[in-house]
Amino acid sequence: MNIIFMLIIVSLFIAILFFILFIRSVKTGQFDDVYTPSVRMLFEDEFVKDKDVNKTNSK
């Protein structure tokens, strides 16, 4: 029974550690997407053409 309590405590410690690291990485901008905005302008016309085609087909 003691091993179960020890495993619960260890798993909670690891979960809290990962949560703290996740929050820290979000705050420092680790998940900011710098690639998509530069590529979006290249494919923007295709999205507009697809929308125009769908509008003409629905009439």
C-alpha positions as CSV (number, residue, x, y, z in Angstrom):
1,M,0.0,0.0,0.0
2,N,2.9,2.3,0.7
3,I,4.1,2.0,-2.9
4,I,0.8,3.3,-4.2
5,F,1.1,6.4,-2.1
6,M,4.7,6.9,-3.3
7,L,3.7,6.5,-6.9
8,I,0.8,9.0,-6.6
9,I,3.2,11.6,-5.0
10,V,5.8,11.1,-7.7
11,S,3.3,11.3,-10.5
12,L,1.8,14.5,-9.1
13,F,5.3,16.0,-8.8
14,I,6.1,15.1,-12.4
15,A,2.7,16.5,-13.6
16,I,3.2,19.8,-11.8
17,L,6.7,20.0,-13.2
18,F,5.5,19.5,-16.8
19,F,2.7,22.0,-16.2
20,I,5.2,24.6,-14.9
21,L,7.5,24.0,-17.9
22,F,4.5,24.3,-20.3
23,I,3.4,27.6,-18.8
24,R,7.0,28.9,-18.9
25,S,7.4,28.0,-22.6
26,V,4.1,29.6,-23.6
27,K,5.1,32.9,-21.8
28,T,8.5,33.0,-23.5
29,G,7.0,32.6,-26.9
30,Q,8.1,29.1,-27.7
31,F,4.8,28.3,-29.5
32,D,4.6,31.5,-31.6
33,D,4.2,30.8,-35.2
34,V,6.6,32.9,-37.3
35,Y,6.4,30.8,-40.5
36,T,2.8,30.8,-41.4
37,P,2.3,34.6,-41.8
38,S,5.1,34.8,-44.3
39,V,3.7,31.9,-46.4
40,R,0.0,33.0,-46.0
41,M,0.4,35.8,-48.5
42,L,1.6,33.3,-51.2
43,F,-1.6,31.2,-50.9
44,E,-4.1,34.0,-50.2
45,D,-5.2,34.3,-53.8
46,E,-6.1,30.6,-54.0
47,F,-8.4,30.9,-51.1
48,V,-10.2,33.9,-52.7
49,K,-10.6,32.0,-56.0
50,D,-12.1,29.0,-54.2
51,K,-14.6,31.2,-52.4
52,D,-15.6,32.9,-55.7
53,V,-16.1,29.6,-57.4
54,N,-18.3,28.3,-54.6
55,K,-20.4,31.5,-54.7
56,T,-21.0,31.2,-58.5
57,N,-21.9,27.5,-58.2
58,S,-24.5,28.0,-55.5
59,K,-26.5,30.5,-57.5
